[in-house]
Amino acid sequence: ECYVRLTLWEGRTFVILGHREHSREIYEKGVALKTASFPRGGPNTFPWQAKASVYQQAVLASAEPHPDRIYDWVFLDMENFLTETRVGNLFIVKYASGNGRRAVTLLTPPEHLILNGVTRRFVLKCALDLDFRVQQVPLTRHDFFNADEAFLTNTSWEVLPVRELDGRLIGSGKPGPVTLSLHRFFKRRVQEDVTSRRP
């Protein structure tokens, strides 16, 4: 029900405790995203795998003029491929029918221009356990606009549904069945892990 963040800086250790609480509405309706007006720099500009570097552009995006309903901003790289949001990793869901059942594929940007979050990695494992296909490939806004579902991940949100990007609805415009089932499975796996570690 809370998070613990450990930071090491100039020989000192900082421990931050925070309460993990988000509005139920964002999970029931999904959130709106907007593309940031400036691109994410190349892999040699900042080490995006380090949180300290990621936050620099997050602060810049937060200072942009924006409608109150925008929940987070999406960064594009120098070639206009999606990378991540200020504090979360991106996923899209595509459906495909075959063999009498609906196949599910999760697509997410590759690791070289993102912070490969621990929650992202755990969601990828959960997806494979649910027999979803997983592809880490460059994605465009066109891919995102034409997704059947979309969601974000980070330690605080866990799995957060996305309803729109730049004013365009994603899929049905509300949290989809794959996103919801993946979030339930994620929470169950985390609880099982916590229970198994108790003395």
N, C-alpha and C positions, 0 to 999 in steps of 0.2 A: 504493500500500500504506500510505499515511499521509495525514494531513490537515494543512493549514497554516491557522491562524486568525490574522487580523490585527485588532487592536483599537486604536482611537485614543481616548485619554482624557486630558483636560486637557493637551493639547499634547504628549503622549508617545505613542510607538508601541510596542505589544507584539506580538511574534510568538510564537505557540504552535505547537509541533510535537507531533503525537500519532500513536501507532500505531493504525491501524484494525484492530481484531481483535474478532470476536464468535464466540460458540460456534456450531458447526455445528448444534447441536440446535435452536436457535431458528428456523433456516431450514428444518429438516427437519420440525419439529412445529408451528411457528407459536407465537405468543405470546398470553398472556391479558391482556385489558384490563379496567379497572374504571372506572366513572363517578365522577368526583370529587364529593365531598359538597357542594361550593359551586359556584355558577355563575361563568362568565366574565362580567366586566363589559361594559357596552356600549361602542360604538366611541369614545365621548367620555370614557371613564374612563382608558384607557391607549391609546397607539398600538401596537396589536398587531403592526404591521408592523416594529417595532423589537425586536430580540432582548433588549435590556436590560429592556423592559417584560414580555415573555413570561416571562422567568425568575422574576419575582416570584411569579406563581401556581404555577410549577413547583416552587419551594421549598416553598410551602404544601402542595401535594399530596403531596410527598415526606414530609412530617411526619405524614400521616394514618396511623392504625392500619390495617394491611393484611396479608392473607395473603402468605406468602413467594412464592407462585407468581404474583402479579400483576406483570407486566412494566412496565406504564405506565398512566397515568390519562388518561381522556378528559374534556375540559371541554365543558359545555353552555353556550349563551349564555342571556340573560335570558328568551328565549322557548322554551327547552328544545330548541334545535337544536344539533346537533353542531358543534364548531369544530375542535379539534385535540387532540393529546396534549401532554404536557409539552415534548417536543422533536421532535415529528414531525407530519406531515400525514396525514390520513385519506383512504382510498379504499375504495369498495365496488365489487364487480363483479356485474352482472346479466346472465344469459343470456336470449336470446330466439331461438326457432326461426323461420326464414323462408327461402323460396327454396332449400330443400334443405340449408341449412347453419345453424350456430348463430351468431347475431349476438351480439356482446359490447358491453356499454355500461359504461364507467367513470363513476362518480359521485363527486364530491368537493365539500366545502363551498365556497361562494363566498369571494372574497378579503377581503371587508370586515371579517371578524372573525378573521383568521388571519395568521400570518407566512407569506407566499407564498414558500416556500423555493425555492432554485435547483434542488434535486433534484426537487421537486414539478413545477416548470415543465418540466424536462427529461423527466420521466416522461410528462407530458401530450403532449409532442411525439412521444415514442416510441410512445405509444398510437395516435396518429393515423397514424403510419407503418405500424403493424400493422393499419390499417383498423378500429380499435375506435372506437365512438362515445364521445364525451366530453361530460359535462354537469356544469357547476358550479352546483349547486342546494342549497337548504337541505335537510338530512337530519335525520331523527329517529332515536332509538334503535330504533324499530320498523323503519325502513329497514335499519339495520345488522343487526338480528337476522334479517331475512329476505333478506339478501344471499346470493348463491351463493358469493362469496369476499370477503375483505377484506384490506387490507394497509396498512402505514405507509411513509412515505418520509422520509428525511433524508440528509444527506451521508455520515454514518457507516454507517447501516444499508443505504442504497440502497433496496431494495424488501424489506420485512420482512413475511412472512405473519402474519395474525392468525387464531387458531383460535377465540377466544371473547371475548364481552363480557359482563360481569356474570354469569358462570357459564353463559351460553347459548352453545352451539356455533354457529359460523357455517358454513353450508353443510355439508360433510362433516366438519368439525372438523379438517381438515388442509389444508396448502397446496394450492391448486387449480391447474389447468393454466394458467389465464390469468396468475395471479400469477407462476408459475415461468417461463413463456415471456417475460413482460414483463421479469423480472429478467435473464434470459439476454440478451435483446435490448439492454437498458440497458447491461450490462457490455460487450457487443460494440461498441456505439456509443461508449462512453467510451474503450475501447482504440483504436478507429479514430481518434478525435479526438486522443488522446495521440500515436499513431504519426505522424499527419499533421503535427503541430507540431514533431517532432524535426528538427534541421538535417541 
